[in-house]
Amino acid sequence: MTRIALCQIPVDEEPAVNLRRAREAMERAAADGAELAIFPEATLTRYGKRITDLAEPLDGPFVTGLAEAARAHRMAVIAGVFEPGEQPGGPGGGRVRNTAVALGPSGEIAAAYRKIHLFDSFGARESELVAPGDTPAVVELAGLRVGLVTCYDVRFPELGRALVDQGAEVLAVIAAWGSGPMKEEHWATLVRARAIENTVWVAAVGQAPNPASRDGFGVGRSMLVDPMGVVRADLGPAPGVLTSVLDPQITIDTRNALPCLEHRRLGAGGS
């Protein structure tokens, strides 16, 4: 069994403020025996035009600071950052990468997943500032194979299935979910759906609402959902750090009772 901390923090525009909050959350998680701490999408800085100026390479001060805390607590970490993209005039037009970085307990970078599906919906145009990635990522952390999913990605079931086919035992969904009519319902439903259809654990962590910001990003509702779709933890809207146990035996029991992954008939109905 693995103890996972859902670290639902509000995110500021200033990276130094967010690094301090993340390190404080890791200290709380470590005190509760967590082996893996998961932070939201865009933990480096809030969405906005400034992300192109505030983006940092993975050896920059923000990830380095997280790595130092990971080493101090012997804890794996997943967090959302922005990496500099290509230079203006290049293929990405100077856009950044929206990256989920995974650190091992020695502070080493174990994986960096660049968000594939960009949020050009509900009036937003993420693709104006962010260049898409193209490679799904599964990484071993805290004795688990973790599939990395970022926010809008959760609306695309084929990505979750691809990660499970690569051996993911848990999907880590990090988000800066936007508020609005039905949006929180979509979040809770989609997170549970990805767990149920893949008979896999889902650890979904969103930004807590930031009262100082009016951009609408961050509804909270970080959740740990088991392979039967049971919500084992839900943080609601307030900032918080909650440690829960992920038991792999529940996955085995669920798949014995519901072997839907074995029942797939790809191409059924074709000629």
C-alpha positions as CSV (number, residue, x, y, z in Angstrom):
1,M,0.0,0.0,0.0
2,T,1.1,3.5,-0.8
3,R,0.3,6.7,1.1
4,I,-0.5,9.6,-1.4
5,A,-0.9,13.2,-0.4
6,L,-3.4,15.4,-2.4
7,C,-1.9,18.8,-2.0
8,Q,-4.6,21.3,-2.9
9,I,-3.0,24.7,-2.7
10,P,-4.0,28.1,-4.1
11,V,-1.6,29.3,-6.8
12,D,-0.2,32.9,-6.9
13,E,1.3,34.6,-9.9
14,E,4.7,34.7,-8.2
15,P,6.7,31.4,-8.3
16,A,8.5,32.1,-5.0
17,V,5.1,32.3,-3.2
18,N,4.0,29.0,-4.8
19,L,7.3,27.3,-4.0
20,R,6.9,28.3,-0.3
21,R,3.4,26.9,-0.2
22,A,4.4,23.7,-1.9
23,R,7.3,23.1,0.5
24,E,4.9,23.7,3.5
25,A,2.4,21.3,2.0
26,M,5.2,18.7,1.5
27,E,6.2,19.1,5.2
28,R,2.6,18.4,6.2
29,A,2.4,15.4,3.9
30,A,5.6,14.0,5.2
31,A,4.4,14.3,8.8
32,D,1.5,12.1,7.8
33,G,3.7,9.5,6.2
34,A,3.1,10.3,2.6
35,E,5.3,8.7,0.0
36,L,4.0,10.7,-3.0
37,A,2.8,14.3,-3.0
38,I,0.7,15.5,-5.9
39,F,0.2,19.2,-6.7
40,P,-2.0,20.9,-9.2
41,E,-1.4,21.9,-12.8
42,A,0.4,25.3,-13.1
43,T,1.8,25.2,-9.6
44,L,4.7,27.4,-10.8
45,T,2.4,30.3,-11.6
46,R,-1.2,31.1,-12.5
47,Y,-2.4,31.0,-16.0
48,G,-2.1,34.3,-18.0
49,K,0.1,36.0,-20.5
50,R,2.9,36.2,-17.9
51,I,3.6,32.4,-18.2
52,T,5.8,33.1,-21.3
53,D,8.0,35.3,-19.1
54,L,7.9,33.2,-15.9
55,A,8.4,29.8,-17.5
56,E,11.5,28.0,-16.2
57,P,13.6,25.1,-17.4
58,L,13.4,22.0,-15.3
59,D,16.8,22.8,-13.8
60,G,15.5,26.2,-12.8
61,P,14.9,27.5,-9.2
62,F,11.3,26.2,-8.9
63,V,11.8,22.5,-9.7
64,T,15.2,22.7,-8.0
65,G,13.4,23.9,-4.8
66,L,10.9,21.1,-5.1
67,A,13.7,18.6,-5.6
68,E,15.4,19.8,-2.4
69,A,12.2,19.3,-0.4
70,A,11.7,15.8,-2.0
71,R,15.2,14.8,-0.9
72,A,14.7,16.2,2.6
73,H,11.4,14.3,3.1
74,R,12.4,11.2,1.0
75,M,9.1,11.8,-0.9
76,A,8.2,11.6,-4.6
77,V,6.5,14.6,-6.1
78,I,4.3,15.5,-9.1
79,A,3.7,19.2,-9.9
80,G,2.7,21.3,-12.9
81,V,5.1,23.9,-14.3
82,F,5.7,25.8,-17.5
83,E,8.8,25.2,-19.5
84,P,10.2,27.6,-22.1
85,G,9.3,26.5,-25.6
86,E,10.9,27.2,-29.0
87,Q,12.2,30.6,-29.8
88,P,9.8,33.1,-31.6
89,G,9.7,32.2,-35.2
90,G,10.3,28.5,-34.5
91,P,7.7,25.7,-34.8
92,G,6.1,26.6,-31.5
93,G,6.0,30.3,-32.1
94,G,7.7,31.0,-28.8
95,R,5.0,29.2,-26.8
96,V,5.7,27.4,-23.5
97,R,5.1,23.8,-22.6
98,N,2.6,22.9,-19.9
99,T,4.5,20.2,-18.1
100,A,3.8,17.8,-15.3
101,V,7.2,17.1,-13.8
102,A,7.7,13.9,-11.6
103,L,10.5,13.8,-9.1
104,G,11.8,10.8,-7.3
105,P,12.5,10.8,-3.5
106,S,16.2,11.6,-4.2
107,G,15.1,14.7,-6.1
108,E,15.9,13.3,-9.5
109,I,13.6,14.1,-12.5
110,A,11.8,10.8,-13.2
111,A,9.6,12.1,-16.0
112,A,8.3,15.2,-17.7
113,Y,4.9,15.0,-19.4
114,R,4.0,17.8,-21.8
115,K,0.2,18.3,-21.9
116,I,-1.2,16.9,-25.2
117,H,-4.8,18.3,-25.2
118,L,-4.9,22.1,-25.0
119,F,-7.9,23.9,-23.5
120,D,-9.3,25.8,-26.5
121,S,-12.9,25.6,-25.1
122,F,-15.4,27.7,-23.2
123,G,-13.9,30.8,-24.7
124,A,-10.3,30.0,-23.6
125,R,-7.4,29.7,-26.0
126,E,-4.6,27.8,-24.2
127,S,-2.9,27.1,-27.6
128,E,-2.1,30.8,-28.0
129,L,0.5,30.5,-25.2
130,V,1.2,26.8,-25.0
131,A,2.6,24.3,-27.5
132,P,1.1,20.8,-27.3
133,G,3.1,17.7,-26.3
134,D,2.6,14.4,-28.2
135,T,3.9,11.6,-25.9
136,P,1.9,9.9,-23.0
137,A,4.0,9.3,-19.9
138,V,4.0,6.5,-17.3
139,V,6.5,6.8,-14.5
140,E,7.4,4.7,-11.5
141,L,7.0,6.6,-8.2
142,A,6.6,5.3,-4.6
143,G,6.4,1.7,-5.9
144,L,3.5,2.6,-8.3
145,R,3.3,3.0,-12.1
146,V,1.7,6.4,-12.5
147,G,0.2,7.7,-15.7
148,L,0.4,11.5,-16.0
149,V,-2.7,13.5,-17.1
150,T,-3.1,17.2,-17.1
151,C,-6.5,19.0,-16.8
152,Y,-8.3,19.1,-20.2
153,D,-6.6,15.7,-21.0
154,V,-9.2,14.1,-18.6
155,R,-11.9,14.7,-21.2
156,F,-10.2,12.3,-23.6
157,P,-10.7,8.7,-22.5
158,E,-8.3,7.3,-25.1
159,L,-5.4,8.9,-23.2
160,G,-6.3,7.2,-20.0
161,R,-6.7,3.9,-21.8
162,A,-3.3,4.3,-23.4
163,L,-1.7,4.9,-20.0
164,V,-3.4,1.9,-18.5
165,D,-2.2,-0.2,-21.5
166,Q,1.3,1.0,-20.7
167,G,0.9,-0.4,-17.2
168,A,-0.3,2.6,-15.2
169,E,-1.8,1.5,-11.8
170,V,-2.9,5.0,-10.9
171,L,-3.7,8.1,-13.0
172,A,-2.4,11.3,-11.5
173,V,-4.7,14.1,-12.9
174,I,-3.4,17.6,-12.1
175,A,-5.6,20.5,-12.9
176,A,-6.3,24.2,-12.8
177,W,-10.0,23.5,-13.6
178,G,-12.0,26.6,-14.6
179,S,-15.2,27.5,-12.8
180,G,-18.5,28.0,-14.5
181,P,-21.9,26.4,-15.1
182,M,-21.6,22.6,-14.8
183,K,-17.8,22.7,-14.8
184,E,-17.4,21.3,-11.3
185,E,-19.9,18.5,-12.2
186,H,-17.9,17.7,-15.3
187,W,-14.7,17.5,-13.2
188,A,-16.2,15.1,-10.6
189,T,-17.9,13.0,-13.3
190,L,-14.9,12.7,-15.6
191,V,-12.5,11.8,-12.8
192,R,-14.8,9.0,-11.6
193,A,-15.4,7.8,-15.2
194,R,-11.7,7.4,-15.9
195,A,-11.4,5.3,-12.8
196,I,-14.4,3.1,-13.6
197,E,-13.8,2.5,-17.3
198,N,-10.2,1.5,-16.7
199,T,-10.6,-0.2,-13.3
200,V,-7.8,1.9,-12.0
201,W,-7.1,4.4,-9.2
202,V,-7.3,8.1,-10.0
203,A,-5.6,10.7,-7.9
204,A,-6.9,14.1,-9.1
205,V,-5.5,17.3,-7.7
206,G,-6.8,20.8,-8.6
207,Q,-5.9,24.3,-7.5
208,A,-7.8,25.7,-4.5
209,P,-9.7,28.9,-5.4
210,N,-7.5,31.9,-4.9
211,P,-9.6,34.8,-3.5
212,A,-7.0,37.3,-4.8
213,S,-7.5,36.3,-8.4
214,R,-10.6,36.7,-10.6
215,D,-9.6,34.5,-13.5
216,G,-11.9,31.6,-12.5
217,F,-9.2,28.9,-12.4
218,G,-9.3,26.6,-9.4
219,V,-12.4,24.9,-8.0
220,G,-10.6,22.5,-5.6
221,R,-12.4,19.2,-5.4
222,S,-9.2,17.1,-5.3
223,M,-10.2,13.5,-5.1
224,L,-8.8,10.0,-4.7
225,V,-11.1,7.5,-6.5
226,D,-10.8,3.8,-6.4
227,P,-11.1,1.4,-9.4
228,M,-14.8,0.8,-8.6
229,G,-15.4,4.6,-8.8
230,V,-15.8,5.1,-5.1
231,V,-14.5,8.5,-3.9
232,R,-12.2,7.7,-1.1
233,A,-11.2,11.3,-0.4
234,D,-12.6,14.7,-1.5
235,L,-11.1,17.9,-0.3
236,G,-14.0,20.2,-1.3
237,P,-13.1,23.8,-2.2
238,A,-10.8,24.8,0.7
239,P,-6.9,24.6,0.6
240,G,-5.7,21.5,2.3
241,V,-3.4,18.5,2.3
242,L,-5.0,15.1,2.7
243,T,-3.1,11.8,2.8
244,S,-4.9,8.6,1.7
245,V,-3.9,5.0,1.3
246,L,-3.9,3.4,-2.2
247,D,-4.3,-0.3,-1.8
248,P,-3.4,-2.3,-5.0
249,Q,-5.4,-5.3,-3.7
250,I,-8.6,-3.3,-4.5
251,T,-7.5,-3.1,-8.1
252,I,-7.0,-6.9,-8.2
253,D,-10.4,-7.5,-6.6
254,T,-12.1,-5.1,-8.9
255,R,-10.6,-6.6,-12.0
256,N,-11.5,-10.1,-10.9
257,A,-15.1,-9.0,-10.5
258,L,-15.2,-6.7,-13.5
259,P,-12.7,-7.8,-16.2
260,C,-13.8,-5.2,-18.7
261,L,-10.2,-4.6,-19.9
262,E,-10.1,-8.2,-21.0
263,H,-13.5,-7.9,-22.7
264,R,-12.6,-5.3,-25.2
265,R,-13.4,-6.1,-28.8
266,L,-11.6,-3.4,-30.8
267,G,-13.0,-3.1,-34.3
268,A,-16.2,-4.9,-33.6
269,G,-18.8,-4.1,-36.2
270,G,-16.3,-3.6,-39.0
271,S,-16.2,-5.5,-42.2
